[in-house]
Amino acid sequence: MRTFCKQEFEEAGLCGDFAQASVSFNKEPGTLRALHFQSHPYMEDRLVRCISGAVFDVAVDIRPGSKTFGKWHASELTSKNGLQLYIPKGFAHGFQTLTAETIVSYQMAVAFKPELTSGIRWNDPEIDVDWPRTPTNQSPRDLSLPFLADIDQSYLMRYPASGAAE
């Protein structure tokens, strides 16, 4: 199975260059990884897939000025359905495991810069993600993340004022 083709991505107007690949192993079902992003100007496009088990994978638009700012989209990614989710820069990303021993694979367009990582609390009432399970096994860092309204807007990528289609 081919999981990536630089030419096809670029022809579709998507990022065709990925600087880093990572894997996340999650032992328990219900594990929730909050809505993470890397601050502007190092926001990243991501390509996410589940290579073992299943996840409820979420992307949230955090581009000030976007007509979908604060809105979320979710897809169920499983090792059986083989789906991937392309998350463009300017979106936060999080997931919840639906099965035990879930492995999630990420490709990121920008190298990880720990000093620029940030996130949004999983239960932000203005975003209101409808997580499928009661969250378990959250990191202390994820539990202390701010709400989107409390994040300094200068850390976020501005949506172009050109009126480009979303």
N, C-alpha and C positions, 0 to 999 in steps of 0.2 A: 504494500500500500504506500503510495506516495503521499506525504503529508505537507509538502511545501514545494512550490515551483516559483522561483524568483521572477521569471518572465511572465507567468500568468498573473501573479500578484501585481506586478508593475503595469501590465496591460489593463488591469481592473482599477488602477489608480490607488493601489494599496502599497504600503512599504514593502520593498523587496529585499531589504538589507537588515539582517538581525545580528546584533552584536553579542548576544549572550543567550544561553539556553540553561534552564534550571528544572529541577524536579522536586515536587513536594509529596512526601509520604504522610498519610493521615491514617492512624490505626483505627479510630472509633467512628461509627456513623454519628452524624449530627455535629461533627467538628465544624466550627465556623471560623473562617479567615476573613477578617474585616475588609473594608473597601479601601484598598491601598492604591497609591499613585506616587510618582516621583515628581517633585516640584519643577515648575517652569524655570529655566528653559530646557530642562532635561526630561520633560515628559516623554513617555514612550508608547509606541505601538506595541501591542502584545498579540501573540497567537497562542491560544490555550486549548489543550485537549486533555481528555482523561484516558490514561493508558491502562488503568486497572480500576474496576469498581464504577462508581457513578457520583457525579456532583451536580448541584444546582449552581450554575455559574452566572454571576451578575456583573453587569457593566452599568455605571452611573455617569451621566453627562455632567461634568463639572466645569464646563466652559462658560464663563460669564458672558452674557450677551446672546447665548444660544437660545432658540425658542424651546429647546427641550432640556434646559438647565435644571438639574436636580431630578430628572426622570430616569428611570431604570429599565433595563431589559435583561431578561434571564433566559437561559437555555439549559436544558438537561444534557450534559455531556456524559457519555458512558463508553466503556471499552467496547461494548457491543454495537452501539449506533455509529461510532467512529466520527461523530461530528466534532468540529473545532469552532471556536469563537474568536473572531478577529476583533480586538478592542483597540480603537484608534487613540492616539495621544489626546489628552483632554478628557479622558474617562477614567474613573476609579474602577478597580476590579476587586471582587471578592467571591467567595464560594462557600457552600456548605456541603459536606459529604453526605451521601445518601446510603452508602454501604461501608462496611468495615474494610480496612486495608486498601484505601483508595490512593492511587498515584496520579498526580496532575503534572503535566509537562507544559512548560512555558518557553516561548521564544520572545526575546525583548529586543527592540530596535536600538536601545541605548544601554550602555553598560550600567550596572547597578552602582549607585552612589549613595551609600548609607546615610550620609549627612543630609541628603535631599529627599529621603523617603518620608512620606506622610500618609495620612489616611483619614477616613471618616468613620464615625461610630456606626456599627452594624444596625443599630436600632434608631437611627436619626428619624424623628417623627415627620419631618418635612419630605424626606425621601420615601419612607414607609415601604421598604422592601417586604414582600410577603414571603418570608423564609418558610420552607416546607416543614421544618421540624423545630422543636425547642432547641436552641443552640446549646452545645456542650463544648468542652475542651477549648475554650478561648484563651488566648495569651493575655497576660496582664497588660501588655502594650496595647493590644486591640481594644480591651475594655476601657482604656483611658483616652482613646482618640476623641477629638472634638467633633461637634456637629458641623455640617457643611456651612451653616450660617456664621460659625465662629472662626472660620479659616480666613486668614489674610488673603484677600483676592489677588494680591501681587504674586502669590505662589501658584496661581492657576493660569492656564493658557487662555488668553482672550479669544473668543470666537470672532472670526473676521467680520468686519462691518461692511464688507463688500456686497452682502446679500447673497452670497453663494448658497446653493441648495444644501440642505442637510440630508 
